[in-house]
Amino acid sequence: GRAVYLPYHLSESVREGSDKISQTYETDNPLATILAKVLYPAITQVIIAEERVVTWHNRLMTMEALRQYASEHNNTLPKTLDELDNLPAMLDTFTGQLIQYQRLEEGNHTAAILTVQVPAISSSENSLRIQIKQ
């Protein structure tokens, strides 16, 4: 119920309470009980899928901000996302924090890894790597 209207990272305690209720939910109507127990987990997965799309979109927007920064700063990436000056870094909607950023110096180029914390997804799908050649 109420958790749908909150940002994902703020709705965890509400969702946990709803999960307990949905597991023990009983009514006088056995069909309603079955539907509630079957549909609640599916609705939760739809909410997670929506947040995953938003978070991955935010990661791509942050990647574009990094690319723009590099194009305006002699093909170098910022040390932190706080240094982005024209386009903002976006939030990981699952944590409510900036997307995790790691800058790597690799020979004649700089690479960046942007990582988000999407539940129930392999760690390789949570990371996006870009390289800026100098």
N, C-alpha and C positions, 0 to 999 in steps of 0.2 A: 503494500500500500504506500505508505508515506515515503519509503526509501526511494521511490521512483523520482521524486521531486528534488532530491538532494544530489550534489555532486558525488560521484562514486566513492571517493576517498572519505567522505563524511557520512556515508550511509551504511557503513559496515556494521555498526552496533544495531541499527534498526533492522538490517537484513538478517543478522544472526537471530534476533528475537522472532522475526517472521518465519525463519526456517524452523525454529522449534515449534512454533504454533502450527505451521503447515504439516509437520510430522505427526502431531497429536490431534489435529483438527477432527472433530466428530460432530455430526449434526443428526437430526432425526431423519434426514433424507440420505440414505446410503449413496445414492448417485452423486449428490452434491459433495459428500465426503470424498468419494473416489476422484471426482473432477478436481477438487481443491488439491489433493495430494499429487495428482498427475500434472496439473497445469502449473503449479507454483514453481517447480524447478525449471520448467520450460520458459516461463516468463523471466526468471532470473537469468537464464542463458541469453535471452534476447537482449536484456539490459546490458550484460557484459559485452555482447557482440557490438552493440551500438557504441559503447565506450571505447572498445578496441578500434573501431573505425575512426572515431574522433581523435584518439591518441595517435594513431598512425598518421592521420592527416596533419596533426600538430607536429609530428616528427619531420614530415616532409616540408612543412612551412619553415621549421627551424633549419633544415638543410638548405633551403633556398636563402634564408638570411645569412648563413655561413658563406654560401657561394657569392652572394652580393658583397659581403664584407671582404672576401678574398679579392674580388675584382677591383675593389676600390683601395686595397692596401697591398699592392705589389704581390698578389697571389699568396699571401700569408693568411693563416687562420688565427683567430683570436686565442689567447691563452685560456679565457673563460667566456661563457656565454654573456656575462655582464658587459663585456666589451663591445657587443653588437651595438652599432650606433644608429642605423636607419630602420632596419626591420627587427622586431622583437623575437626573442626566443620564446617558444610556446611551452605550455604546461603538459606534463604527463597527467592525464585526467584520473588515472588510477591512484596516484600518490598525492596529487595537488602541488607537486614541486616541479621545478624546471626539468626538462628532459635531461638525462644524464649525458654529459659530454666529455669525451676524452680526445685530446690532441696528441698526435704522434708525429715525431720527426723521423722520416725514413729516407735517408740519403738526399736525393735532389727534390724530394717532394714532402709535403705535409699531408697527413691523413687525419680524418676525424671519425670518431665512432659515436653515434647517437643511440642511446639505449633507453627503452621504456620498460615499465614493469607491468606487462599484461598477464593476468592470471591464466593458468591452464594453457599456456603456449610455450613451445620450446624456446630456449634462450637464443638460438640462432635466429628465430623470427623476430625477436625483440630488439636486435641490433641492426643498424644501418650504417654502412661505411662509405665515406666519400674520400677521394684523393684530390689534392690540389697540387699540380706540378708547377714548379717555379722555373 
